[in-house]
Amino acid sequence: MDHTALNRIWSFVIGWLSADLFLFFSKILKRTRSNATLHAINYLLMTERLIKFLGKDLKNGERIHFYDFIENYISDNVRDWEKAPDTDLLAASFAKEMESLPQPEFSFLLLTTGYLPEFYKHDSSQETLYSKLVEVLVCEWAKRIGFTDSSIQKQKSSKEDVTISLGNIVIVCDAKTFRLGRSQAAPNVKDTIKKADYDKWKEYYRAKEYKEKILFSPIGGLITFPLLHKWKKGSDVILYCTDKSDPILILLYEYMAFMLVGGISHESIIDVLTHYSDLFPAKTKDQHKYFTTVVNRMFGERNEGFEDFMKLCLEIVTELVTHKIELINNHISQSTQKIKEEISGISNIEELRKRLIKAETKLMSNQLSKQLVNIEKFRVAKSKRIKKKEDGLDLFDEEENDDQD
């Protein structure tokens, strides 16, 4: 039976079964381990949740479009990398596009962000521009939830990425992006937070207040962070972010998207940062405790809906990872075919030809192959571990402390 027929059957089933009974029935059918059946079930569950939270069903092609959205924007707007691109001009143009993006599409883009393309060289102009456009996304998110005076910084070397503000209230924000294929399951402390930087950033506004007689109230810091790079259980990052005297809040991009789809305003962010001493009377490395405390404070009345939204997010990021793996594999295959065609005219012995193909393929795709291994080792394994907990879903915890040097 093809997928179309199966989808029609399940559409009929979901029409007369209650939601709870459908979920129960689908769990039983998953035990049959039929790939076509599982595909139909997962497709319908994702469709149901997309409609529930975004108000519309984003088809496969639309989802793929947003998985590559920022990367494609860059390739469409920068043709010559021999000279440095005008980052500020491109960021301003991208900001206008984000302003006009409807809420459902913007929310979907936001929850899939934070993952640098594997094809960019480390510390390249492409990487720098991509990170800047993620900062634009964060700034637009801040404006949409009510921090209407927010802006991205142009003075990169000594300022925060995004100044989140409303009137005299200021939150200094560092927007994080990492490669799916990075060599660590989760980023180490120095790649995530430098507390001295946050102190310096906030001090700037205190000095500005003194010099210009303009009232500023820097109430804390914010780190925006991708789901698939969070820690398994504990980290010194969490220790630094539970310092009640110097509040720095970590928000996953998925949490930020939930604020948009749930109509949760900027006041919840202000509430958490201004009640940090109550929420975290003592420092802790415990990630579970940290995120549970933050989520309960911000989304307490919507906790059931939040958990269901996070299930949707897990389905989406799993699909995103699969898509990125396919891109890498296709790139490697195309590179191999190109090499074969280029040396096909060589009249040397076959063994030399084979060795040349192998050597050239390794030269062109070695780094991507390493990153592909890291994606499968760290990101695919993590999404599978989380999805196994679907019945009693723990959205914050896994097994162990994984700070790495």
Buried (B, 14 or more C-beta within 10 A) or exposed (E): EEEEEBBEEBEEBBEEBEEEEBBEBBEEBBEEEBEEBBEBBBBBBBBBBBEBBBEEEBEEEBBBBBBBBBBEBBEEBBEEEEEEBEBEEBBEBBBEEBEEBEEBBBBBBBBBBBBBBBBBEEEEBBBBBBBBBBBBBBBBBBBBBBBEBBBBBEEBEEBBBBBBBBEBBBBBBBBBBBBBBBEBBBBBBEBBBEBEBBEBBBEBBEEBBEEEEEEBBBBBBBBBBBBBBBBBBBBBBBBBBBBBEBBBBBBBBBBBBBBBBBEBEBEBBBEBBBEBEEBBEEEBBBBBBBBBBBBEBBBEEBEEBBBBBBBBBBBBBBBBBBBBBEBBBEBBEEBBEEBBEEBEEEEEEEEEBEEBBEEBBEEBBEBBBEBBEBBBEBBBEBBEEBEEEEEEBEBBBBEEBBBBE
